């Protein structure tokens, strides 16, 4: 990898806590820089946070009744204006069109608050508690047309305590999200992580399962 840092664009809809973790990693030796933060919600707290970090930021709300594909064309245009190596979904709550996913295929990551393939979609913490699972966590994966179904890269687990509420469980999972997402983004921007034929590859080897954090056996963090 050359000495130049790779540019990423971060998409958010809410508070931007994972965006903060990425910005902090970028400033403390990460091999990437945040070229822009884009939100579909003009009042998203993450936009205020982006301004605190002095990051280029933009609100791109979807007009009422606009077709998903048409909005995604505008979103893709806004992203491409920053020439990113990677698009990073950090709490971006819109379902993306097939054309958008295809345009950024192999260079778009998402983080999901469950141990995928378990519990794709919404309300994962509630569903985990209702199922009386013993463990929960978060997964970073490449984005494909299948919702939360792209090749997994890295996972972090937390135990589910008998006293847990949705809020307490979500808070512990989020702590792990803030560790594994910057790590995965850094891997991609170091040219160590890629996807090929539907399989994630790290350091020249296919991943038969997501890398477990914090063990990282045989993997240089």
Beta strands, then each sheet from edge to edge (+ up, - down):
strand 1: 6-12
strand 2: 32-39
strand 3: 57-59
strand 4: 86-89
strand 5: 108-112
strand 6: 135-142
strand 7: 152-159
strand 8: 193-196
strand 9: 199-202
strand 10: 205-206
strand 11: 211-213
sheet 1: 3+ 2+ 1+ 4+ 5+ 6- 7+ 11+
sheet 2: 8+ 9- 10+
end
